[in-house]
Amino acid sequence: MSAEWRPQTSEIWWVTRRDPAGCRIELCVGTQLTSLNVQTGERTVAVEGRFGSLLEGFRVDGTAAITAASATVPTELTLVEIASGRIAAVSISGFLQGTVLLR
């Protein structure tokens, strides 16, 4: 399990409700993205769907989450648009390292 700060917010996010239930190794599917606002203490199920079981990070502006099916297969990613819940599968060669926002 991994958790990430959502950019430009006071929220920590992680994937919950894995399928199959109790899945901890191999390829799992996550069905909820959950957030915790560290200022208010509010916990929210922000997005429901079927995506990777590990939260890898966010789009630099915080509008989309990036999930992976497993830590051993980080090249098979699912992008989750937070506002709509739309998802898109993406395959990359190599590893996703991070993002930056230049001003």
N, C-alpha and C positions, 0 to 999 in steps of 0.2 A: 504494500500500500504506500502511496506517496501523496503528499499534499503540497500545494503551491499557492503563493500569494497571487491574487488576480491584480494585474497592473492597474494603477490609478484608482484603487479602491482600498477599503479596510477589511477585505475579505480573504479568508483562506478557503480553498476549494479542494475536494478530493472525490474519488469515485466510490459510490456505495452500491449495495445490492448487486452482487456478482451472480452470474449464471454460468455453470450450475451453482446452486446454493452452497456456500462454504468453500468455493474454489479458492485455492491459495497458490497453486503452482500450475504449470502448463498454460494453455491458452484459455483465458476466461473472458467473459463478456460482462461489461459493466452496464447497468440499466438506469443509474441515477448519478447526476453530478450534484453534490451537496456543498453548501457554503456556510461558513461561520463568520459573521461580522464581529471583529474583535473589539469594536467600539461599543456596540449595543448588546452583544451576546446572542443575537438572533441567529438561529440555525434554520436554513432553508434548503429544501430540495429545489434546485434551480432549473434543472433540465432532466427530462426523462426520455429514454430511448434505448438504443443498443449500440454500444461503442466499445472501445478498448477499456480494459480493466485498470489501467494505470494512467494517471494524469501526468503528462510529460511537461506541460507548460501552457502558455497562452499566447495568442496573437499579441503583438506589442501594444496595441491599443485596448486590450482586454475584451474585445468583442467576440472572440472565439477561443475555445479550449482545444488542446491537442492531446489525444489519448493514444496509447499503444496497447496492443493485445497482451504483450508480456515484456518483461525486461530483457529476455533473451532474443526477442524478435523486434528490436526498436525501429526497423525499417518499414513496418506495416503500421501506418498511422491512420487515425480517424480524426477529422476536423469537425468540431461541433460549434455551430453558430449559436451563441447564447440566446439572443433575442427570439429567434424562430424555432430553435431546436433542430434545424436542418443539419444533416451530416454528409460528409464526403470522405471516401476512402482514398488514401494517398500512399503510394509506395515511393520510398527514397533510397538512394544508394548511400551508404555511410551512416553517420549518426547526426541527429538533431542536437546542436550544441547550445543554441540560445538566440535571443533576439535583442536588438537595441533600438532605441528611439533617439534620433538625432534632432536637435532643435536649432 
